[in-house]
């Protein structure tokens, strides 16, 4: 069982004593939760992206953005070691632009983080940083930054629109096959115009690292203008990467639509994108997981209706899941009030049951981001057992953009931000 040392949980018992006339102590709203909550970084900051990964020995790592000034953010990393102790947050780098990040552990158990970075371009009107960068933590604990992609034409699509520009590395997703990094990213070319940049965006991958990289196109939008790669989530499945992404028009990141699935073939090519679900507003994109028994699972919210669904594909052979008919009908998970937000899917490695962490904003319907009711909002997790979804409370104070994974013990761990002040927290199943 993971027990965090050197980090006070929010439901630790207090000492004796006190004023007998003060009345009974307040009821703990989390008293029935099967999770214990810990603070990883107590300093408040913006509600910006974070990423969680579990490494060897059940090391839990979290990478996240932290505002240090009006124009600068630190990318920080914190982890719980095999002894259960929480490390002091480490600064990986400082950036001026926040366009997603992704954390993964390599085959040697070392963390790496992908983000939009590179050398600052002083001549740029907006895209001061425009490269796909990956920072590696070496054996001495230092972070070493490597550029994986600089130009749009490093992954050649064969059409002049896709193969022009230099704004690469938007909303990356990082996984490892042993020590080989695989980072998927959105290429928005010049990053200026709706049609030729954002609607013509490509979904691409860089492979290798730290110093040598090859590049490939997963979906090219230069000709069909389908705005690929808006929000990306990627997993390793039987030695090959697979991913989901959505379509974002008119901007580098924003409201996404639809859920597209692709997986890499054994010969290194990628399957054509299959639209698994038609969704008008995916919020921050779908969440993908894979299990050798269940196969692939996808959780996504239809933000316009606050409807969270789960769909799956057996996916136990390389030829499966490349057609819409391979996927189950969306299973309704949550559809009341304003919620089902920011779903994070994980699959129990022992029971093979899917589990989804999500945020409930309000019991009332039609509430917008930023207007959530602090008396209503909650972070919850739901698990499908024998065909039924069973919910459990994680944090009665809510949890923005949760990221969930399983430990080898079967415990779930969830990293998230407190909605009111951006404090970084970790919930650990008891």
Residue pairs with C-beta under 8 A, 6 or more apart in sequence:
1 409
1 411
1 430
2 58
2 60
2 80
2 84
2 407
2 409
2 411
2 413
2 428
3 84
4 38
4 80
4 84
4 85
4 86
4 426
4 428
5 83
5 84
5 85
5 86
6 85
6 86
7 38
7 39
7 40
7 85
7 86
8 38
8 39
9 36
9 37
9 38
10 30
10 36
10 37
10 38
10 39
11 28
11 30
11 31
11 36
11 37
29 396
29 397
30 37
30 393
30 395
30 396
32 393
33 392
33 393
33 394
33 395
33 396
34 392
34 429
34 430
35 381
35 392
35 393
35 394
35 395
35 412
35 414
35 427
35 428
35 429
35 430
36 427
36 428
36 430
37 394
37 395
37 425
37 426
37 427
37 428
38 86
38 425
38 426
38 427
38 428
39 423
39 424
39 425
39 426
40 62
40 78
40 86
40 89
40 415
40 424
40 425
40 426
41 64
41 66
41 76
41 78
41 89
41 423
41 424
42 423
43 66
43 423
44 421
44 422
44 423
45 65
45 66
45 67
45 422
46 65
46 67
46 422
47 400
47 401
47 417
47 419
47 422
48 64
48 65
48 67
48 73
48 98
48 422
49 64
49 65
49 98
49 100
49 101
49 401
50 62
50 63
50 64
50 65
50 101
50 401
50 403
50 415
50 416
50 417
50 424
51 62
51 63
51 64
51 101
51 102
51 103
51 113
51 403
52 60
52 61
52 62
52 103
52 403
52 404
52 405
52 413
52 414
52 415
53 60
53 61
53 103
53 104
53 105
53 111
53 405
54 60
54 61
54 105
54 405
54 406
54 407
54 413
55 61
55 105
55 109
55 111
56 105
56 109
57 81
57 82
57 109
58 82
58 407
58 408
58 409
59 79
59 80
59 81
59 82
59 105
59 109
60 79
60 80
60 405
60 407
60 413
60 415
60 426
61 77
61 78
61 79
61 103
61 105
61 111
62 77
62 78
62 79
62 103
62 403
62 415
62 424
62 426
63 75
63 76
63 77
63 92
63 101
63 102
63 103
63 111
63 113
64 75
64 76
64 78
64 101
64 417
64 424
65 73
65 74
65 75
65 76
65 98
65 101
66 73
66 74
66 75
66 76
66 89
67 73
68 74
68 94
71 96
72 94
72 95
72 96
73 94
73 95
73 96
73 98
74 91
74 92
74 93
74 94
75 91
75 92
75 93
75 94
75 95
75 101
75 113
75 115
75 135
76 89
76 90
76 91
76 92
77 89
77 90
77 92
77 103
77 111
77 113
77 137
77 143
78 86
78 87
78 88
78 89
78 90
78 424
79 86
79 87
79 111
80 86
80 87
80 426
81 87
90 141
90 143
92 113
92 135
92 143
93 115
93 117
93 133
93 135
93 143
93 145
95 115
95 116
95 117
95 129
96 120
96 128
96 129
97 116
97 127
97 128
97 129
99 115
99 116
99 169
99 170
99 171
99 252
99 253
100 115
100 116
100 170
100 171
100 172
100 231
100 253
101 113
101 114
101 115
101 172
102 113
102 114
102 115
102 172
102 173
102 174
102 183
103 111
103 112
103 113
103 174
104 111
104 112
104 174
104 175
104 176
104 181
105 111
105 112
105 176
106 112
106 136
106 176
106 178
106 179
106 181
107 176
107 177
107 178
107 179
108 179
110 136
110 137
110 138
110 139
111 137
112 134
112 135
112 136
112 137
112 174
112 176
112 181
112 209
113 134
113 135
113 174
114 132
114 133
114 134
114 148
114 169
114 172
114 173
114 174
114 181
114 183
114 185
115 133
115 135
115 169
115 172
116 129
116 130
116 131
116 132
116 133
116 169
116 170
116 172
117 129
117 131
117 132
117 133
117 135
117 145
117 147
117 169
118 129
118 130
118 131
118 132
118 133
118 147
118 150
118 169
119 131
120 128
120 129
121 127
121 128
121 129
121 130
122 128
124 130
126 191
127 167
127 191
130 166
130 167
130 168
130 169
130 191
131 147
131 148
131 149
131 150
131 166
131 168
131 169
132 147
132 148
132 149
132 168
132 169
132 172
132 183
132 185
132 206
133 145
133 146
133 147
133 148
133 169
134 145
134 146
134 147
134 148
134 174
134 181
134 183
134 209
134 210
135 143
135 144
135 145
135 146
136 143
136 144
136 146
136 209
136 210
137 143
137 144
138 144
144 210
146 209
146 210
146 211
148 169
148 181
148 183
148 206
148 209
148 213
149 155
149 168
149 169
149 185
149 204
149 206
149 213
149 215
150 166
150 168
151 165
151 166
151 168
152 162
152 163
152 164
152 165
152 166
152 167
152 168
152 187
152 189
152 202
153 163
153 164
154 168
154 206
154 213
154 215
155 187
155 202
155 204
155 205
155 206
155 215
155 216
155 217
156 163
156 215
156 217
157 163
157 202
157 217
157 220
157 222
158 220
159 220
159 222
159 223
160 222
161 189
161 196
161 200
161 222
161 223
162 187
162 189
162 200
162 202
162 217
162 220
162 221
162 222
162 223
163 222
164 189
164 190
165 187
165 188
165 189
165 190
165 191
165 197
166 189
166 190
167 187
167 188
167 189
167 190
167 191
167 197
167 252
168 185
168 186
168 187
168 188
168 204
169 185
169 186
170 185
170 186
170 187
170 188
170 229
170 252
170 253
171 185
171 186
171 229
171 230
171 231
171 232
171 253
172 183
172 184
172 185
172 232
173 183
173 184
173 185
173 232
173 233
173 234
173 243
174 181
174 182
174 183
174 184
174 234
175 181
175 182
175 234
175 235
175 236
175 241
176 182
176 236
177 236
177 239
177 241
180 207
180 208
180 209
181 206
181 207
181 208
181 209
181 210
182 205
182 206
182 207
182 234
182 241
183 205
183 206
183 207
184 203
184 204
184 205
184 218
184 229
184 232
184 234
184 241
184 243
184 245
185 203
185 204
185 205
185 206
185 229
185 232
186 201
186 202
186 203
186 204
186 228
186 229
186 230
186 232
186 252
187 201
187 202
187 203
187 204
187 229
188 197
188 198
188 201
188 252
189 196
189 197
189 200
189 201
190 196
190 197
191 197
191 198
191 252
194 249
194 250
195 225
198 227
198 248
198 249
198 250
198 251
198 252
199 221
199 225
199 226
199 227
199 249
199 250
200 221
200 222
200 225
200 227
201 221
201 227
201 228
201 229
201 230
201 248
202 217
202 218
202 219
202 220
202 221
202 222
202 228
202 229
203 217
203 218
203 219
203 221
203 228
203 229
203 232
203 245
203 262
204 215
204 216
204 217
204 218
204 229
205 215
205 216
205 218
205 241
206 213
206 214
206 215
207 213
207 214
207 215
207 216
208 214
216 268
216 270
218 228
218 229
218 243
218 262
218 270
218 273
219 226
219 228
219 229
219 245
219 260
219 262
219 270
219 273
220 228
221 227
221 228
226 247
227 247
227 248
227 249
228 245
228 247
228 260
228 273
229 245
229 248
230 245
230 246
230 247
230 248
230 253
230 254
230 256
230 282
230 285
231 245
231 246
231 248
231 253
231 256
231 282
231 284
231 285
231 286
232 243
232 244
232 245
232 285
233 243
233 244
233 245
233 285
233 286
233 287
233 288
234 241
234 242
234 243
234 244
234 288
235 241
235 242
235 243
235 288
235 289
235 290
236 242
236 290
237 263
237 290
237 296
237 315
238 292
238 318
240 263
240 264
240 265
240 266
240 318
241 263
241 264
242 261
242 262
242 263
242 264
242 288
242 290
242 296
242 321
243 261
243 262
243 263
243 288
244 259
244 260
244 261
244 276
244 285
244 286
244 287
244 288
244 298
245 260
245 262
245 273
245 285
246 256
246 257
246 258
246 259
246 260
246 279
246 282
246 285
246 286
247 256
247 257
247 258
247 260
248 254
248 255
248 256
248 257
255 281
255 282
255 283
255 303
256 279
256 281
256 282
256 283
256 284
256 285
257 279
257 280
257 281
257 282
258 275
258 277
258 278
258 279
258 282
259 275
259 276
259 277
259 279
259 282
259 286
259 298
259 300
260 273
260 274
260 275
260 276
261 273
261 274
261 276
261 288
261 296
261 298
261 313
261 321
261 327
262 270
262 271
262 272
262 273
262 274
263 270
263 271
263 318
263 321
263 322
264 270
264 271
265 271
265 318
266 318
271 322
272 322
274 321
274 322
274 323
274 324
274 326
274 327
275 324
276 298
276 311
276 324
276 327
277 286
277 298
277 300
277 309
277 311
277 330
279 300
279 302
280 302
280 303
280 304
281 302
281 303
281 304
282 300
282 301
282 302
282 303
283 301
283 303
283 341
283 342
284 342
284 401
285 300
286 298
286 299
286 300
286 343
287 298
287 299
287 300
287 343
287 344
287 345
287 356
288 296
288 297
288 298
288 345
289 296
289 297
289 345
289 346
289 347
289 354
290 296
290 297
290 315
290 347
291 297
291 347
291 349
291 352
292 316
293 316
293 352
294 312
294 314
294 347
294 352
294 354
295 312
295 313
295 314
295 315
295 316
295 320
295 321
296 312
296 313
296 315
296 321
297 310
297 311
297 312
297 345
297 347
297 354
298 310
298 311
298 312
298 345
299 308
299 309
299 310
299 333
299 343
299 344
299 345
299 354
299 356
299 358
300 308
300 309
300 343
301 307
301 308
301 309
301 340
301 341
301 342
301 343
301 358
302 308
302 309
303 341
305 335
306 334
306 335
306 336
306 337
306 338
306 339
306 340
306 341
306 365
307 332
307 334
307 335
307 340
308 332
308 333
308 334
308 335
308 339
308 340
308 343
308 356
308 358
309 330
309 331
309 332
309 333
310 330
310 331
310 333
310 345
310 354
310 356
310 384
311 327
311 328
311 329
311 330
311 331
312 327
312 328
312 354
313 320
313 321
313 326
313 327
313 328
314 320
314 321
314 326
315 321
315 326
320 326
321 327
331 384
331 389
333 340
333 356
333 358
333 382
333 389
334 340
334 358
334 360
334 382
334 389
336 363
337 360
337 361
337 362
337 363
337 364
337 365
337 367
337 376
338 360
338 361
338 362
338 363
338 364
338 365
338 366
338 367
338 372
339 358
339 359
339 360
339 361
339 362
340 358
340 360
341 358
341 359
341 360
341 361
342 358
342 359
342 400
342 401
342 402
343 356
343 357
343 358
344 356
344 357
344 358
344 402
344 403
344 404
344 414
345 354
345 355
345 356
345 404
346 354
346 355
346 357
346 404
346 405
346 406
346 412
347 353
347 354
347 355
347 406
348 354
348 355
348 383
348 406
348 410
349 406
349 408
349 410
350 410
351 385
353 383
353 384
353 385
354 383
354 384
355 381
355 382
355 383
355 384
355 404
355 412
356 381
356 382
356 383
356 404
357 379
357 380
357 381
357 394
357 399
357 402
357 403
357 404
357 412
357 414
357 416
358 379
358 380
358 381
358 382
358 402
359 377
359 378
359 379
359 380
359 398
359 399
359 400
359 401
359 402
359 419
360 376
360 377
360 378
360 379
360 380
360 398
361 367
361 369
361 371
361 372
361 373
361 376
361 377
361 398
362 371
362 372
362 373
362 376
362 377
363 373
363 376
364 373
364 376
367 373
372 398
372 419
374 397
374 398
374 419
374 420
377 397
377 398
377 419
378 393
378 394
378 395
378 396
378 397
378 398
378 399
379 393
379 394
379 395
379 397
379 398
379 399
379 402
379 414
379 416
379 427
380 391
380 392
380 393
380 394
381 391
381 392
381 394
381 404
381 412
381 414
382 389
382 390
382 391
382 392
383 389
383 390
383 392
384 390
394 402
394 414
394 427
395 416
395 425
395 427
397 418
397 419
397 420
398 418
398 419
398 420
399 414
399 416
399 417
399 418
399 419
399 425
399 427
400 416
400 417
400 418
400 419
400 422
401 416
401 417
402 414
402 415
402 416
403 414
403 415
403 416
404 412
404 413
404 414
405 412
405 413
406 412
406 413
407 413
411 428
411 429
411 430
412 428
412 429
413 426
413 427
413 428
413 429
414 426
414 427
415 424
415 425
415 426
416 424
416 425
416 427
417 423
417 424
417 425
418 425
